Amino acid sequence: MGSIGKIGFLGGGNMAKAMAKGFIAAGLTKPSGIIASVHPADKISLQSFQELGIETLTENAPVVERSDVVFVSVKPQVVPKVLEEIKPLSGNKLFLSVAMGITLKCLESSLSAQSRVIRVMPNTPALVRSGCSVYVRGSRANDADAQITQRLLEAVGTCESCDESQLDIVTALSGSGPAYVFVMIEALADGAVRMGMPRDMAYRLAAQTVMGSGHMVRECSTHPGQLKDNVTSPAGSTAAALKHLELSGFRAAVAGAVEAATQRCREISSET
């Protein structure tokens, strides 16, 4: 399989750093195969990329000029200004945008007619090659572009395609989802600590429990509800715990979080 070429990052946020580290850890590229631009005031991102051995600049134009694949990973409100700046340099480049709420129509109209665009929604577990990513092809993106995108994203976790109409929901579920899970892990550990368990042990057990449960859902054909029932003995401790969760509105709170995040994504899309 051919080389992906030089990878560029416009923006040095957490997602960009997670993907860059993941690509290097997966052996997909070397630090010399990546170049990034960060805001001059963002000293933390500048240092983080430089510590990885990645050439890091404070200007966007050289990154686009020297890259074959360019990740647009700046904040959504900054995207229009950045795209206007790089438009004259964007011909014959593949752009992968991770900017929340910025549609393919907006991206394609803001770049050269010879550019190709794919919207991508990864998540931060890409840092440890356990990411969950989804992508949507733009009107000019070809099969080779989709294959490059899949190679990049599968190097740091799972990857699948979807229709753009689903992407706000994807962002709310898997893009923001790690934050919800981290809160759950913290809460599980807090409960165990309250009952007398050392905190470091509580975090280890909680994290492994979440990871193992997710693996079961992915690998088994059994419905999550049945897997839950399999753990729940009549009049047992799990049954008592589940009753407490239901009385506390746990299920509705989690589902509501995804709905709230989706609505916010749609608001951002309408504003751009």
N, C-alpha and C positions, 0 to 999 in steps of 0.2 A: 504494500500500500504506500502511496506517495507521501511526500512530506507535506505537512500542513502549512509550513512557511512561518514567517515572523508573526508573532502575536502581539498586538498592541492593546493597551488599556487606556481609555480616556476616563480618568477619575480613579482615585485610590481608596475607595471605601471598603467596608468589611467584605462585601461580596467579591469585589475585584481581588482583594488579597487572598480570600479563601480559594478562589479559582486558580490564581497564579500559583499558590503553594501546592494546590492539588495537582495541577498539570505537571509541575516539577517532580512531585513525589511519585506520580504515576509513571514517570519516565517518558512522558509524551513530548517533552521539550526540555531544554536546559535553560538556566537563567539567561544565557546569552541569546536565547531565542525569543525573549520577551522584552518589550519596552513599554514604559508607562509614563503618563503625565499626571501630575497632581497639582492642586492649587498651591501657590507659593506659601500661603499661610498654614497649610496642612503639614506641619513638620512631622507629626506622628506617622502619617502615611508615607511621607518621603523617606523617613528612616526605615519603616517596615519593609518597603520594597527594596531599598538599597541593601538592607541586611540579608535579603535573599539573593543578592548578587545581580539584581535586575537594574538595568540602566533606567534611571528615573529623572524626568525632566519637569519643568514647570510650564511648558508650552505644548499645545496640542498638535500643531501643524507637523513638527518633525515625526511624531508618533504615527500619524496617518501616512505620511510620505514613505516611511520605512517599513510599514507593516503590510501584510497580506490579508490578515484577519484582524478586525478592529472591534473590541468590546466597548460599547457606549455604556459606561457605568457611573456617570455623574448623576446627581440628584435630578429628579424629573423637571423641576422648575428651571434648571440650568440648561437642559437639553436644547431648546430652540437656539439659544445664543451660541452654544458649542457647534451645533450643526451648521449654522450660518457661517461660522468662522472657517470650518473645514470643507465646506461644499466644493470649492474649486479644486480640492485635492482628492476628492472622494471617488472619482471615476475608476472603474475596474477593481474596486475593493469590496470585500465581504464585511458587512457590519452586523454584529450581533449585539442587539440592544437589551440590556437588563433593566432599563429604566421603567419603573412602574407607571402604568397608565398612558404611556406614549404609544399611540397606535401605529400600525404599519403605514397607513395613509399619511400620517404626519411625518414619519421618518422618511419615507420614500420621496415625498414632495420637498423635503428639506435638503436632500442630497442630490448628487449628480444622477442623471438618467442612466448612466452607465454603471452605477453602483448596484449592489445586491444587498438586501436587508432580510434579516431573520430576527424575530423577537424571541427572547429566551427568558425563562424564569427558573433560575437555579435556587438553591438555598445554601445556607452557611455550612451544613455538614459536608459540603464539598471539600472543606478544609481537611477532613480525615477520610476522604474518598468514599463517603457515604451520603452523597448528595442525592436530591430528588429533583430532576430538571424536566421541563417541558419546553418545546419550541414550536413556533409558527412560522412558516415560510412566507416571505413577501412575494409580490407578483413577478419579480425579476430573478428571484433565487432559483437556482437549478438543482438537479439531483446531486451534483458534486458538492454544492454548497451544503445541502442537507446532510450528506455523508460526513463532511468535515465537522459540522456542528455536532453530529452524533458521536464522532470520535472524541471530540473535546469533552462533551458532557458525560459520556460513558466512562471516560478515564477517571472521573471523580464521583461516580455513583450510577444511578439509573437515569434513563432518558426516554421520553416518548413525545410524539407530536400530538397536536390538538388543533381545533379551530380557534381562531382569534376570539370568538365570542365567549370562550371558556377561560380566557387567560386571567381575567380579574378574579375569578373563583379560584383558579390555580394559585394565584398570588396570595389570596387569603388563606388557603388551605396549607399548601406545602411551602410557599415562600415565607409566610409569617408563622407557620406552624411550629417551627423549632422553639420560638419564644413561648408558645403555649405549653409545649412539652417541658421546657426548662422550668417553668413555674410549677408544673405538676411534680417534677422530680424534687424540686426544692420543698414543696409542700409535703410530699411523702417522707422525705428525710426529716423535716421539722417534726412531723408526728412521731417518728421513731425516736428522735432525740428527746422529745417530751416524755416518752415512755422509758427512757434510760439508756438508749443505744449511743455509742460514740458517733460524733457527726461524720467523721471520715468514712466509717463503715456504713453509715446510713446512706451517704451519697453513692458509694459503690454499689450497694444492693439495689437502691432505687433506680440508678442508671441502667444496670444490667437487667433489671426486671422490665423496664420499658423497652430496651433493645430486644430482649428475647421475645417479648409479647408481640412486638411489631414483626419480628422475623416469622413467628408462627402464623400471623395473619397473612403474610405474603406467600409463605410456602405451603400452607394447608388450604384445602378447598372448603374448609369448614367456616360457616358464618361466625363473625365475632360474637354474636349473641350466644351461640352454642358453646364457643370456647369459654365464655364467661360462665355459662351454666355448668360446664365441666369442672370448674374450680369451686363451685358453690355447693357445699354440703348442707342438707336440711338442718336448720337451727344452729348453723356453725358461725364462726367468726367472719367469714367472707359475706355471708348473708346479712349479718348485722352491719358490716361496713357498707354494703351496697344500699341498704335501707337508709343509712345516714347520708350517703351521696345523693340519693333520689330526693330525700326530704330537703336537702340543701340546694337543690336545683342544679346539680353538677352537669347533667346531660344538656339541659337547656342553656346553661351558661357557656359551655363549649361550642355548641351549635350556634348560639347567638354571637359568639366571638367571630366565627367564620363569616356570618352574615354581615356583621358590622364592618369587618375588614373589606369584604367585597363591595359594600356600598361606598366606602371611602375610596377604593380603587376607581370605581365608576365616576365618582365626583372629580377625581384628578383627571380622568380621561376627558371629561366634559369641559374641563378648564383649559386644556391644551389644544 
